């Protein structure tokens, strides 16, 4: 049977720590349901037109705003990663 050397032990501890941090971040990084609902109501107030852009990578797509997904990953929405609160909206270049 092979013995664990220092490098293997270090790698195991590193991977365990990394997985713990990533899983904790992913669990905390969720949009709050009341904020998601408020954003979806806000979206209903706008007439969204498909805009023309010189650089399409600058366009923000409100089509990503769906009740079935986490609002923290919607285009133009930024959340606090530890609380899930929406902290900013960038609706520029969204065709409003």
C-alpha positions in Angstrom: 0.0 0.0 0.0 1.3 3.4 -0.9 1.9 6.0 1.8 0.6 9.5 1.5 3.4 11.9 0.9 3.4 15.6 1.8 2.4 16.7 -1.7 -0.6 14.3 -1.9 -1.8 15.3 1.6 -1.4 19.0 0.7 -3.4 18.4 -2.5 -6.2 16.6 -0.6 -6.5 19.4 2.0 -6.4 22.1 -0.7 -9.1 20.4 -2.8 -11.3 19.9 0.3 -10.9 23.6 1.3 -11.6 24.8 -2.2 -14.7 22.6 -2.5 -16.0 23.9 0.9 -15.5 27.5 -0.1 -17.1 27.1 -3.5 -20.1 25.2 -2.2 -20.6 27.8 0.6 -20.4 30.6 -1.9 -22.9 28.9 -4.3 -25.3 28.3 -1.4 -25.2 31.9 -0.3 -25.3 33.4 -3.8 -29.0 33.1 -4.3 -31.5 35.8 -5.1 -34.1 36.4 -2.5 -37.6 35.4 -3.8 -39.2 38.8 -2.9 -36.5 40.6 -4.9 -36.9 38.2 -7.9 -40.6 38.9 -7.9 -40.1 42.6 -7.7 -37.7 42.6 -10.6 -40.2 40.5 -12.7 -42.9 43.0 -11.9 -40.6 45.9 -12.9 -39.9 44.1 -16.2 -43.6 44.0 -17.0 -43.7 47.8 -16.8 -41.4 48.3 -19.7 -41.8 47.9 -23.5 -38.6 46.1 -24.6 -37.4 46.7 -28.1 -34.5 44.8 -29.7 -31.8 47.5 -29.8 -29.2 48.0 -32.4 -25.6 48.0 -31.1 -22.2 48.5 -32.8 -20.9 45.9 -30.3 -23.5 43.2 -29.4 -21.5 42.2 -26.4 -22.6 45.4 -24.7 -26.3 44.4 -25.0 -28.1 43.3 -21.8 -30.8 40.8 -22.5 -33.9 40.9 -20.2 -34.9 37.6 -21.7 -32.7 36.1 -19.0 -35.1 37.4 -16.4 -37.2 34.3 -15.8 -38.9 33.2 -12.6 -37.3 29.7 -13.0 -33.8 31.1 -12.6 -31.7 32.8 -10.0 -32.0 36.6 -10.5 -28.4 37.0 -9.4 -27.3 35.6 -12.8 -29.7 37.8 -14.8 -28.2 40.3 -17.2 -27.8 43.7 -15.6 -28.5 42.4 -12.0 -25.8 42.4 -9.4 -26.3 40.7 -6.0 -24.4 40.7 -2.7 -22.8 37.3 -2.7 -23.2 36.7 1.0 -26.8 37.9 1.4 -28.4 37.5 -2.0 -29.8 41.0 -1.9 -29.9 42.8 -5.2 -27.4 45.7 -4.9 -27.5 47.2 -8.4 -29.3 47.2 -11.7 -27.7 48.2 -15.0 -30.5 48.6 -17.5 -28.4 50.5 -20.0 -28.3 48.8 -23.4 -31.3 46.7 -22.6 -33.7 48.0 -25.2 -36.0 49.9 -22.9 
